[in-house]
Amino acid sequence: MGASNGDWLFAMGRGEEDSTRHRPSRPTQNLISTTTLGPANRGRLLQALYDMGPSSRADLARYTGVSRGTIGGIVQPLLDRRILAEGEVVPPNQSGGKPATKLWFSKDAKPICAVLLMHDHVRTCLVSLDGAVYAHSTEAFPKDLSNPQEAFRIISRSVKRTATSVDMPILGVGVAVAGMINTETGSIVSMSLAPFFDNFPIGHELGKELGVPVCVDKDDRALLVGDRWFGKGRGRGNFAVVYTGEVLGAALYLDGHLHRGPSGAGGEIGHTIVQLNGSRCKCGRSGCWETIATLRWLRDEAQTRGLPQPASLDTHRLIILADQGVEGAAQLLEEYASNLSVGLANLQQLMAPNYIIIHGDAAQGGDRMLKLIEGSFRQLILSRPGDDVSLVLGDSEDVAAMRGAAGLVLSELLNFPL
Ligand SMILES: [Zn+2]
């Protein structure tokens, strides 16, 4: 099937059958036939390029373990079709030889349309194959919206407007949803605050409407996919992504695979229990990590402790208040960081991703917040000699989420089922 052999880059405008794929399927163990060998090798070469960044043919040959001649044969059609372009010239080495050029993704390559679906608005943009994000658009849903078809009309209109803002066809549409997703069907299972979306087959409907491949996943996992292709997860075999803010979410990349759980049910780290008999969570249980480490906790505490404008408080502003010497601000900041570190430490203890990328509100606190979280985190994890465990900040949330949605499609394009 065209979609699964990585040939989307070359074959566009296919029929409806291929346009309603929703997720990367698990790889089968079939041998690679001669008809799929070309696309498979192309996909592997482009994966290598993402892992290494702009590279010469010789670098790619070394990395992938094949001859320069083989690399040349794969690269030339990608240059001819303007998927790749020749860039910076590398001087010849001391033993002589010809100068080489570095290959990277062409500005003329077709882009991917990225969609971030929230309970009250939809954001769309285009993402180029080298990760540049442009043509942003945001459309709010009417306050009284209660019908999925009406919401879908807004989403579809927004996607079409963005997709046609450039003078070339798009490669596909990637949708990151702030809610539970069935990755088998590409449907929304549920979105808190937008119950009308329950069981809505967003992937199927968009594929039918637009006639291009559509990939759908939960927003936290999309962030991870974006980091895998364009961010700090590039070239790594193991890492985790944690989103903080109004909710807490996580996604895991282990031994080169994104762990989704059955039908995409994994990643609900916000509802792991960290306090027996703790506060009531919105999920109906008590003592979830979300009850002590979200913005809601932070704002409730700020209110109780008499900090100014508690209802709009976030990490960035709390740091400013702490720096201004506002009474209680520094203490609250430390407690918030400590509470965040609890879930991160549990994640590290259980799965040992050893490299955790933090996104969302905590990341807005920059290195100051990172140091506070890390100090507490290191006290909570067991250390093993030789272990190299790192916490890092992700790219700004806007860019990361959109790149992540596009990364879902890219994973299919490159025959790289995550
Ligand atoms: Zn809960």
Residues whose N, C-alpha, C, O or C-beta is under 5 A from the ligand:
A	BS01	ZN	G270 H271 C281 K282 C283 C288
